[in-house]
Amino acid sequence: MNHQLLSRDAAELRRLQTAKTPSPPSGRGVTAALGPELLGYYKDVIQKRQTRMTAIAEKWIVLVPEALCDHCVLQSFTRGSLTVLVDTSSHLYELSQLLLGGLESQLLLACRSAGLRKITLRAGQAESC
């Protein structure tokens, strides 16, 4: 009688073990590695944008006076439009006057290969890392 209970308990434990063990997802197959997808995205999107922004930043440093460069942050570059954050309203006014005085046309000409078509100034502080 004892032997019969033990075998029934063992059978119940085996059944519970198979019920509780997670099975591999059915119908989905093997998932692809994420690395090659991310590498392709980096090469297609990030690297191209970074190269363009670097070219614009190099020209910006050369053409904009150093006193103003210290108060500016090149925030974003999308669809040919460069957004620049300037920390104070007085520096924003000074930079906008320089751009209207011919600096904008110089920058647009120097950064034509990077696709720069427009410069937008905004008051604001850069977020710290």
N, C-alpha and C positions, 0 to 999 in steps of 0.2 A: 504494500500500500504506500509506503514511504517512497519507494522507487518511482511509482506512478506519479506522485505529486511533484517530485524533482524533475522528471522529464517534461511534465506539463508546464512547470515554471520556467524551465530552460527554453521550451518552445515559445512561450509568451515573451521572454526576454529577447529572443532572436527576432520575433515579429516587431517588437517595439524598437529594436535597434535599427532595423531596416526602414521603419516608418519615420524615425527621427533623423536619419542620415540624409543630408541634402543631396539631391540628385543633380547632375549637370543640366544646365538649361537645354531643353529640347527644341530642335528646329532652328536654333540660332547658329549652330556651327561654331567654329573657332573664331574668336574675336581677333581683329587685326591689331598689330602693335601700334601704339600711339606715337612713338618717336618719329617714324617717317612722315606721318601726317603733319606733325608740328614743324618738322624741318622744312617741308614743302611750304607751309604757311609762312614761316620766317623768311624764306628766300623770296617768295612772291610778294609779300606785303610789307613786313617789318624792315627788311634790309633795304628795299627800294626807298621807303619813306625816310629811313635814317640817313641814307646817302644824300638825299635831296636836302634834308634839314641841316646836315653838316655843311654842305656847300653854301647854303644861305647864311648859316651862322658865321662861317669864315669871312664872307663878304660883309656881313653886318659889322663884325669887329673892326674891319679895315676902314669902312666908310663912316660909321657913326662915331662921334667924338667919345673918347674914353670916359669922360665925366658923365655922359648919359648912358653909356653901356653898363656902368655899375648899377644903374637904377632900372634896367630893362631885363625882361625875361622873354625869350621867344617861346611862347606857350604851345602853339600848334600850327601845323601847316596842312590844310586840307583843300582840295580842289583849287589849287593855285592861290589860296588866300592865307597869308601869314598873320597870325594873331600875336600881338606883342603886349605883355603886361608891363605897365610902368607904375612904380611904387607911390609917387606923389603927384598931385595935380599940377604943381609947378613944373616938374620934369615932363609930365605929359604934354603940357602946353608948349614947352620948349622943343620937344621932339616933333610935335605936330607942325610947328612953324618951320623947323628944319626940313621936314618932309615936303611941305608945300613950297619951300624955297628951292627945290631941285634935288634934294637927297633921295626922294622917292623914285624919281625917274632914273637916277644913277643905280639904285638898288635893283629896280626892275630890269634894267639893261644888263647889269652884271649877273643877275640870277635868272636870266631867261632860259638857260639850259636846264635849270632845276624846275622850271614851270611856274615861277613866281609871277602873279598878275596883279595882286592887290595886297596892301598892307593895312591892317586894322589895329588901331591902338585902343587899349582899355586900361582903366585905372584898376589896380589891384596888386596884391602881394603874391609872390610865388609860394606854393606850399613847400614846406621843408620835408626832406626825406626822412 
